[in-house]
Amino acid sequence: MRLEVYVVCTLLCSILIGYAPPLLAGTITLSSGREMKARVVDADEESVTLSLPDGARIVLKRSRIALINGHNQWLGIYRRKFSAANTADEFADLGLWSREHGLERETMVCLQRAISLNPDHVQAREVLGYEKREGEWIQKAQEEGPEKPGSDVATEKQESNEVPETEPVDLPTADRTETADGTRSDAKRDAKLKKLRKRQEELLGDIWMHPQIRHTEHYHILTDCSPKTAEIVAMAMEALYSNMKKAFGFEGEASGVRVLVFKHQSDFIKYGSLYGAEPSQRIIGLYYSVSKEILALEQEDSSELTKLLLHEGTHQFVDLVLKVRPPVWVNEGIAVYFQESKWRGKKLRYGVVSKDRLKYLQNMIRYDTYTPLRELVSMSYEDGFGYPQYCEAWGLVHFFAKAGDGKHAWRFRKYFNLLKDGTNPDAAFHEAFGKDLGRGGYETLEKHWKRFVLNGMR
């Protein structure tokens, strides 16, 4: 029995502070390397029709184009094909087409989709590296053992010579592909948890001589920061808890869950390494499902620390309430939704629309660089769920919570209850939002969502 763990991280720029990578809207990169400003008005597999800034239109063969808006030129065609695909065979064929056209992430999305529709799809299984043994599909990579655990979000690992090596407790890889079930009782699991807790307390005793400790109704807060910071943390976490329940109708209670805020980055990294996740200097916040803990690094600006706590605290709350792994778009969409909350006195006002994030999302829609809804709701972190998808997920949560004076909010709560009951995410989505999907399927819902976003989320 393995002790399963997943890690949710906050990066210094792209998630917490809201930094948006530049959107290369209207930029066509030719095979020669030259760039031109133009907008795609029509395209097929042979050529692309462009509208120039002076209003003129030109038609270029695909062979003359390298990138469209900074992306693989075939991405637009892929999205049309993806929207039209329905069966396992169609998704498998699209996966092979995507591989031929250099769309690596899209290849994986389609092949995984084919397997979800038909677990015995031979072609999709073989391309993904499976082989059938004694009636079961075995992935060849499994024979070599799991990869070394690492950060789920950060793509770069920065070594720090100041951090002494810490032997990690025997935990599995910190990935997002396995279900974190905190409800099972198992002797080996309990023994590992006990060992982990012992190591945690020993390490905290080493690095924190006189920690600030705050016990609130639902949280146990420990920090080596100032008493003022401890109070900020306590206030933010309790406000988040009450607002989460109010916003989405969550049921159930939790108490004594831990939040640790570190003053020094070296201590933050050292403690995080107990899980084998090796947080880097680019990560300032983590949520660990195995111990239900939030780890955070103190920020100079208390408002940024609050954002960090609200983001990771949302992951913690969802994990405690659902006890199952939610789809990524939900997990991150809600986290960003609450991250953008603002204080009004001592009350937290959630559902605030970030102007920068909204503008970024609107540009993606205008220049057709967004991920289609049908693809977004089935993406995993391994599929390349990055800043653009965080924005889209945030916008989708806003849509369900606020569009039409909140007429969809009850459906969102129903969706969560279905997930909590163990319903397959795809089935839960269709059951909760089926009326909204209508005859047009995802495309109908996507049309309403885009209108909502372009209208300023009103």
Helices and strands as residue ranges (DSSP letters): E 7-11, I 12-17, E 27-30, E 35-37, E 39-43, E 47-51, E 57-61, G 62-64, E 65-68, E 71-72, H 75-84, H 88-100, H 104-117, H 122-127, E 130-133, E 136-139, G 140-144, H 187-207, E 212-215, E 219-223, H 227-248, E 257-262, H 265-272, G 273-275, E 283-288, E 293-297, H 302-322, H 328-339, E 342-344, E 347-349, H 355-366, H 373-376, G 381-383, H 387-406, H 409-420, H 425-437, H 442-454
